[in-house]
Amino acid sequence: MNFDEFVALLSKIKNIELPAESSHFKMVPPTRKAFAQYSDEQLKNAKRAGVLALFYPNNSNETKFVLMLRKTYKGVHSAQVSFPGGKKESQDKNLEETALRETFEEVGVPIPDIKVVRPLSQVFIPPSNFCVKPFVGFMDKMPTFIKEESEVEEIIEVKLSDLMNDTNLISKTIKTSYSANIEVPAFNLNGFTVWGATAMMLSEVKDIITTLT
């Protein structure tokens, strides 16, 4: 999608009713859907995190967004593709501030360069007990990314048109924290398999844009 066309959608995105679970459930494995409803108590006790879906133009004025491949480590989200973002810290006033701070720390985008449009629907991640709030933001120019070497293996720049292309919806058998091998719905983006919470958030982005175009 042309970036000028994308920017024109932003005022509509600010006011649209979010599809939330109807989008999220498209990227939940069938065997997990029965367990995808969580109690108020679980959500209340979850740790909080904020992530940013950051959109920007490339040199050809195509709309792109940034993901990142996390380093391999001893943890639930090792070597997974995600949005920039992370855990809310005591100095953060809110989750939007968390998402912006983490984006600067992980991929080097200065906070003043980012315009936040709105929050999206939260996603609860049971294996790590995190409730994650995504935000949509954009820049008027192409960023200069600087990856945080200790946390980020690779910065992944994705064309929005690739997200919108249904041929990039796939099914993949992977090893998860709750199953040795499970078939999951996923996006194939730039050769990376994007599944789990990030895929759920991307599904909502995709459905919102589809509704408006």
N, C-alpha and C positions, 0 to 999 in steps of 0.2 A: 504494500500500500504506500502511495505517495505520502510524504510526511505532512505536507500541507493539508491533505485530506484527513489525515489522522488528527492533526491539531484541531481541525474543524469539528471533529466528533467529541472533543474533550468537554465542551460545555454541556453536551447531552449526557456524557458519562457521569458528570457530577450529580445529575438528578435522577438517573435511572434506578429502578428497583432492582436490587441484586438478585440473581438467580440462586445463589448460595448452594444448598444441598443438591438441587436438581443438576447443577453443573458438577459439583464435587463427586457425586455418586457415579458419574460416567467414568471416573478414573479410579474407582475402588474395586478391587478384585471381588468377583461374585461370592467367594467363600467368606469374605470379610463384611459384606453389606449388612448381615444380620447383627453384627457387633458395632456398627457405625453410629449408633445412637448412644450418647453419653449423658450421664447424670449431671445435674447441676453441681453436685458435690465434687465430682471429678474435675469439672471445668473450674470450679472455685479454687481448687487446690493445685491446679496446674501452674507450672512456670510460664512466664510470659516472654514472647519474642516478637520482634517486628522485622519485616523484610520489605524490600522495594522492587517493584517491577518498573524499571527505568527505561523509558523510550527516548529515542533520539534519531536524527537523520544521519545517513552516511553520505559519502561524497556525491552519490547519484540521487540524493534526496529520497531514498527509500527509508521506510521506517524500520528501525531495528530495536532490539532490547537486549539486555545483558544478563547472562547466567554465569555461574562459575562452577568448576569442578573442585570439590573439597579434597584436601590432602587425605591420604590413608592414615588412619589412626585407630586407637582402640576405643571405638564408640559407635553408637547406633547409626550415625549419619556419615560414617567413613566412606570416602571415595564416591559420594553422591553428587549429583548436579542439583544446584539450588539457586535461588535468588540471593543477591547480597543481603545480609541481615544477620541478626543474632539475638542473644538474650538481653532483656532489659536490665540495665545497670542502675544503681542507686542515684546516679547523677542525671539520669534521663527523666525529663518531666512527663513524658508520655511515650507511647509506642511509635508514634511518627518520628519523634526525636531519636529513638533507638534505631529505627530503620535508616535514617539519614546518617547517623554517626557510624553505624556499621558499614554502610556503603562506602563512606570515605575511608574507613580503616581497611576494608578488604579489597576494594578495587580502585581507590584513590580519587574518586570524583568529589570535588569540593562541594560542600553543603550549599553555599549560596548560589551555585549554578543550577540547582534542582528546584523545579516547581512541582509541589505535591498537588495532585488533582483531588484524590479522595481515598479513603480506605475501602478495601474489599472485605469479603466475608472471612471470618476467622476459621482456621483449621486446627483441630486438636490432633496431636500426634501421640498416641498412647505409649509406644515403646520408650520415648524419651520424656513423656509427661510434659510436653510443651503445648501451649495454646498460642498459635502464631497468627499475627495480624498482618496481612499484606497491604501495601499502599501502592497506588499508581502515581508515578511521577514522570516528568519529561524534561528534556533539555532542548534548547533551540539550535544547538551545534553538536557536532560529533565530539564525544569526550576523549581525553587522553587517559587511558586506564593505566594504573600502577598496581600490580597485584601485591598482596601481603604474603610474602614468601612462606611464612610458617603455617598459614591456613589454606591458601589457595594454590591448587595445582595448575589450573588453567582458567583464563577468562574466555568465555564463549559468547560471541556476538551473533545473535540470531535475527534473521529477517522475520518481520511480522507475517509476511506472506507465507512463510514456511509453517508457522503455527496455524494459520488459517486453512492450510492445505490438508484435506482429510486423508490424503495418501500417507501423511506422516503420523497418523494414528496407528499404533501397532500393539501387538500382544507379545509379552516377553516373559520367559521363565527365569526367575532370579532367586537368589538366596536372601532371605530377610531375617530380622531378629525374631520373628514369630513362626517361621517355617523354613525348612531346608530348601525346598523348591516350590515356588508358587508362581502361577501364571498371572501376570498383572497387565492391565491396560497401561499404555505409555505413549509418549511422543518420541519420535525419532527426529532429533534436531541437531544438525551439523554432525551427524554420526554418533551422537550421544543419546543414550536411553534415559529419558526423563520420566520418572514415575513417582508414586507416593504423594506427599503433601504438595510438592512443587507442581506436579502434574494436575492436581486438583485445583490449585490456584490458577494455573494457565488455562484450564478448562473454563473457569469462570470468565477470565479475560476474553477468551475466544467467543463464548456465548454472548457476552455483552456487545462485542464488536459486530457479531453476526446479526444481532437484533437491530443494531443501528444502521446497518448498511444494506 
